[in-house]
Amino acid sequence: MKRIIVVFLFLCSILPADAQQPVKLRIFNQYEAPVGKFIVDGTEYATTADGFATITPSAGDTVTFSGKDYPEQRFGLNQLQEGATITLQKKFTWKDIVNPMFYIKYGGLWLLLFIIFAETGLFAGFFLPGDSLLFVAGIYSSNLANEFLRLIGLGGLGNEWLELLVLCSLLAVAGILGNTVGYWTGRKVGPTMYHWKDNLLFKKRYLHEAHDFYEKHGGAAIVFARFLPFIRTFAPIVAGIVEMDRKKFVFYNVVGCIAWVVSMIFAGHFLQIWVKNQFGVELKDKLELIVIIIIAVTTAPVLWKFFFGKRKTADTQQP
């Protein structure tokens, strides 16, 4: 017995009394994305693709987390329970403006409506993340819809279809209004453009070609433009410039906006449910990858047309 006591006292003398055990945590930022590399009390760690990291807290009552884009944050040892989620606040960078979660986190439904309007209603809205923003909004449809439902006294009902109907209706109206503003802007500017002189960036024949294109494919152009980044910003403006028939524009504007909003919102909402039920995976944890895939898929037709369309045109013009 004496020997056991001696060994115990020896171990106590060489180990810190408050030594901590390793603990597995989920380290995410406020956009619900894995932090990547971070520092805990001077020791660097890295999260897995799922945001997990095993850290060994140093002695003390609190632990300090920090990183390249993360200011220091202190957490109590009681917060570092096995499997707990630690949220670190990321500093703003310009890359955040193409991150859908930036708008949902800091603006919610109201900023979302403005973004959908501005993407076509404001000439400078081409850089805004329309497709990926709607897809992610579908994942968070309940939270976003209830921002409006609470205003009219219907919040917290938990009716999935009511929430989807409200969210899709509001977003479709915002998109329709945005396209309408773009169209009327084009109508006002268009007549004067026919009197502009040709220069490096402007050729009058482009207006005539655009007019012929909209006369032949105008309806389809307005509908499909909704699913193409950059193009959807300028499509209603060009439609106004070439004086596309108002009734025709209104009809296809409504059809295109509803199709775009409903398809994106439903894709995000129901794909999240299906993936979770089938594979036990939360799409919320894969948002960065999802955004990259959506951007790649939606911009591929535009890039293909830009790079290979010119080559095809050049080949046909050769004698």
Secondary structure, DSSP 8 states (H G I E B T S, - for coil): -HHHHHHHHHHHHHS-TT----EEEEEEETTS-B--EEEETTEEEE--TTSEEEE---SSSEEEEEETTEEEEEEEGGG--TT-EEEE-----GGGGG-HHHHHHHTHHHHHHHHHHHHHHSTTGGGS-HHHHHHHHHHTHHHHHHHHHTTTT-TT---HHHHHHHHHHHHHHHHHHHHHHHHHHHHHHHHHHTTS---SS--HHHHHHHHHHHHHHHHHHHHHHTTSTTHHHHHHHHHHHTT--HHHHHHHHHHHHHHHHHHHHHHHHHHHHHHHHHH---GGGGHHHHHHHHHHHHHHHHHHHHHHHHHHHHHHH--
